[in-house]
Amino acid sequence: MVAKLFIGLLVAIALVLLYRGMSQEQGRIDPAAPLDVKKILAVLRAKNLQCDSVDSYTPIGKSRDGKWDGYLARCHDGGRYIYFQSPALGKLGVSSCQEVSFKYSYRCPD
């Protein structure tokens, strides 16, 4: 009786851990995946930036070292963000145009 209860408890714990691991894996954004508005919106939301939906994104060039691709993402609510990714490095990120302007004196394209 106690052995069945103990085994049941272990199975329940294993299922909870498996579920948590799968949900974390599903929430990850793949830097090597093709770029689209859903991917950009997922990165914006992961960084807690305001954007109701991404209307468009426009390439704005590569970094000086050639490892990063930059894009201007425009949101339906008027927000503008610089989205950058490096599939080779397996990294991506996003910054608001205001933040980029303040930190780097870069003015986002209109």
N, C-alpha and C positions, 0 to 999 in steps of 0.2 A: 504494500500500500504506500509506504513512504518512498520506496524506490520509484514507483510510477509517478508520484507527485513531483519528485526531484527531476525525473526525466522530462516531465511535462513543463516544468519551470525552465529547464535548460533549452528545450525546444522553443519556448516562447521568447526567451532572451535572444537566441540565435536569429529568430525571425525578425525581431525588432532591429537588431544590428544589421541584418541583411537589407531590410527596408530603408534604414537611414543611409546606408552606403549607396544603395541604388538611387535614392532621391538626390544625394549630393552629386553623384556622377552625372545625372540627367541635367542638373543645374549648371554644369560647367560649360563654358563657351569655347569652342575649338578654334584657335587662331589660324589653323590651316584650312578651315572650311571656307568655301566661296563666300564672298562678301554679298550681303543683301540687307534690306531694311530691317528684317527681323533680328539679325545678328547685331546690328548697330543699336537697335532699341534695347536688346537684352543687356548690352554693355552699359548703356546709359542708365538703365534701371539698377544694374548691379552696383553702379557708382552713386546711386541715389540722386541722379540728376533728373530734372523735370522735363518730360517730353511725352505728349499724349500719343503721337505716332510720328514716325519718320516719313516725310513726304519724298525726299530725294537726298542723294549724296553725289558729290562731284569730286573727282580726283584733283588734288592740289599739288601733287608732286611727291618726290622721295626726299628722305633726309640727306644731309650732306654725305654721310657714309654709305648711302644707298641701301641700308638695311630696313628702313621703315617706309611704309606707304602712308600718305596722309590724304584724308578726305574731309570735305566740308559737308556735314550732315545738317539738313534743315528739317525742323519739326513743324508739324501742322499748327501748333500753338505759337509759333514765331521764334522758338529757341534755335540757336545756331551753335554747333559744336564741331570741334576738330577731333575726328576719329582717326586713330593711327594703329597700324598693325604691322607685325613682322612675322610672317609664317616661318622664316628661317630660324628666328630666335624663339618662336612659339609664344609670343607676347602680343598683347593688344591693350589699348587704353583709349580714353576720351577725356577731353577738357573743354570747358565752355570757352566761347570766344572772348568773354570778359576776362577769364582767368589767364588765357594765353596772352592777351593784350597787356595785362598787368605784369605778368612774370617775365615775358620775353619781348615786349614791345612789338608784337606781331599783330597786324590788323587782318581780321578775317575778310576774305573776298565777299563782295555783295551778292 
